[in-house]
Amino acid sequence: MARVTVEDCVVRVPNRFELVMLASRRARAISAGEPLQVERDNDKNPVVALREIADGHDLDELRSLLIRGLQKHVEVDEPEEDNMALLMAGKEWGDPVAPSDLEDAEGVEVFSPGEEGGSEEAVAAESAEPPAEDERP
């Protein structure tokens, strides 16, 4: 990029950071196919964008497009109304569950309070994988 081009742009856009943002936005727009406002003269898109800014072509529109492109739409979740009467009508945590309520559950064993599910050795033996065929003693 020519130093003269950047110095001409700083006159129009005094903040160099804003200048970089505007030029990059315009260069991307040129790459996307927007028509040029100055002759290309075998220059690359960033140089063409800087030349357009130096000439003062639609800086306000370019700023508004930049701001619109950087804004993010944030959806605000509206709080749901809790119906406390329905919430309080349900069972409390820690209330005992009747065995008839668990009959529909698959793979669930129901034990009486004094009944054990089996010894730890029996449970470990059931869960152990059988030895591979190559590992015969």
N, C-alpha and C positions, 0 to 999 in steps of 0.2 A: 504494500500500500504506500502510496506517496504521502510523504509528510505534509505536503501542501493540502491534500484532501482532508486529513485529520484536523489540521489547524483551521481549515475553513469550517469544519463541522463544529468545532468547539465554540466558534462564534455564535452559531445557531443554538447549540445545546451545550450550555456551560458545564454541566455535570458529566464527567467522562464515563461514569458508570451507566448513567442513563443513555449516553451515546452508544455504548457497547450494546445495551439491551435493544435499543431502537434499531441499530444497524443489523444485529443478528436476526431480529424479527423480520425486517424487510428482506434480508438475504434469503431467509427461509421461504418467504412469500414468493420471491422471484424464482427460487428453485421449484416451487409448487406450480409455477406457470402463470403467475400474475404478470400483466404487461409492464414493460419497462417505462419509466418516465424520463429517462435520458438515454442517449446512445450508448451502446455497450462498448464500443471501441476496443474489442478483444480483451476486456477486463473480466475478472471473476465476479461472482455475485456479491461478495462483501464489499468490493471496491465500488461496484455499481450502486449498492445501497448507500455507501458513504457519500458518493457523488450526488445522489438524490437528496440526501439530508443536507448537504452543503448548499444545494440550490434552493432548499426550503420547500420542497414539494410535500404538501399535506402533512406537516408534522403533528398537528392536532389529531388527525385521523389515525396516524401511525401510533401515537401515544394511547389513544382509546383502544385500538386493537391489541396493543401490548398489554394494557391493564386487563382487558376482557380475557385475554389468553392466559394470564397468570392467576385470575380469580378462580377459586374453587367453590363449587356449590355444596354447601353443607346442609344435609337434611336434619331437621330437628325432630326428634321423636317426642310426640305429645304423650304426657303421662296418662296411663290407663287408670280409670276409676276402679278402686277395689271395693267390691261389695262385701263389707265386713260380716254381714249376716250370713252369707253363704260360706265364707271362710271359717267362721266360728262354728257352723253347723257340722263340719266334718269331724272326723275322729282326731283325737289328740295324739301327739307322738308319744310312744311308750305304752299306749293302751294295748292290752293283750289282744291278739288276733285269734279268732275262732278257727279251728282246723277246717271247718266247712268252707271258709273263705279261701283257703289255700289249695283246695282240691282241683281247681282249674289250672293251677300253675304246673307246668311240665318240668320234670327233673328235680322237684323240690321234695325232700324228705321231711316229714313232720315228726318230731320227737316230743315225748312227754317231758315235763320238767325234770323228772328223776332219771330219765332214760338217756343213755350215752349213745353216741353215733358209732361206736366201735373203738377198739384200741388204736393207738397211734401206729403200732406195728402193722396192723391189718390194713389201715388206710395207706401206709407207705408201700406195702406189698402190692396193693391194687394199682397204685399210680406208677410203680416202677416199670420201665420198659423191659420187654423180654430180651434176653441176650441175643446178639446177632449170631447167625449160623456159623460164621468163621471162628467165633470165640468159644468153641466147645472145649470143656476140660478134658 
